[in-house]
Amino acid sequence: MEIFEFKEILKNGLTQTKLLEEQYEQFYEYMNLLIEWNEKINLTAITEPKNIINKHFIDSLTILPYLKENNKIIDVGTGAGFPGLPIKIANPSLDITLLDSLNKRINFLEEVISKLQLQNIKAVHGRAEEYAKDNREIYDIAVSRAVAELPVLLEYLLPFVKVGGKCICMKGPKAMEEIEKSKKALDVLGGKIEKIENIQINGEMDRNIIIISKIKPTPTKYPRKAGKPSKEPII
């Protein structure tokens, strides 16, 4: 896909976000790196350029309205960089940590960060349960997309967030079912649902954004050791 066509599709999908020419070029290079690396390692099942734009880039940028300048953010289970890299490109003031448990993904993310010359962003190899031990309650916002069911995800995210901060959970059409199962986890971990927003992306994707406020400190026993949250969720 040529850059002029890429720019037009991305521009048409971003109804509330305006990008500079340099940012369009960064997104274009990111897409091409993703396609190139995906031939060597499995980063994403979405490989057609238009789908990358809609289902990765535009989807990731739906959370931009909930972010403030200079927010310190951790993207847990970032995979190929979603939503952390797109929000960084669109808002360079953000301080981003991209956390993923697979080292080959970290290698890819580090190349994207280097090629796009992004500042105040790092890719970290590790599991949420381990990384939270030395990074408790230091982030303004924890975000995640397509990582785990909400009761499990809350145990990954809330320990990272300061009291007064937020978790932003990007969920599909079954979000309300997951919320029903999350009442105990919210209470135990110190969270409260602030807002649920449903967004349709080009008629192709049904995205639910769940905003959770951190209203009290998370007990120090959480997160439990690696694997425990998914095997024995707080429900």
Secondary structure as UniProt FT lines:
FT   HELIX           3..13
FT   HELIX           21..38
FT   TURN            39..40
FT   HELIX           49..52
FT   HELIX           53..58
FT   HELIX           59..60
FT   HELIX           61..66
FT   TURN            69..70
FT   STRAND          72..76
FT   TURN            79..83
FT   HELIX           84..90
FT   TURN            92..93
FT   STRAND          95..100
FT   HELIX           103..115
FT   TURN            116..117
FT   STRAND          121..125
FT   HELIX           128..131
FT   HELIX           132..134
FT   TURN            136..137
FT   STRAND          139..145
FT   HELIX           150..157
FT   HELIX           158..160
FT   STRAND          161..171
FT   TURN            173..174
FT   HELIX           175..180
FT   TURN            181..182
FT   HELIX           183..189
FT   STRAND          191..201
FT   TURN            202..204
FT   STRAND          205..214
FT   TURN            220..221
FT   TURN            226..227
FT   HELIX           228..231
//
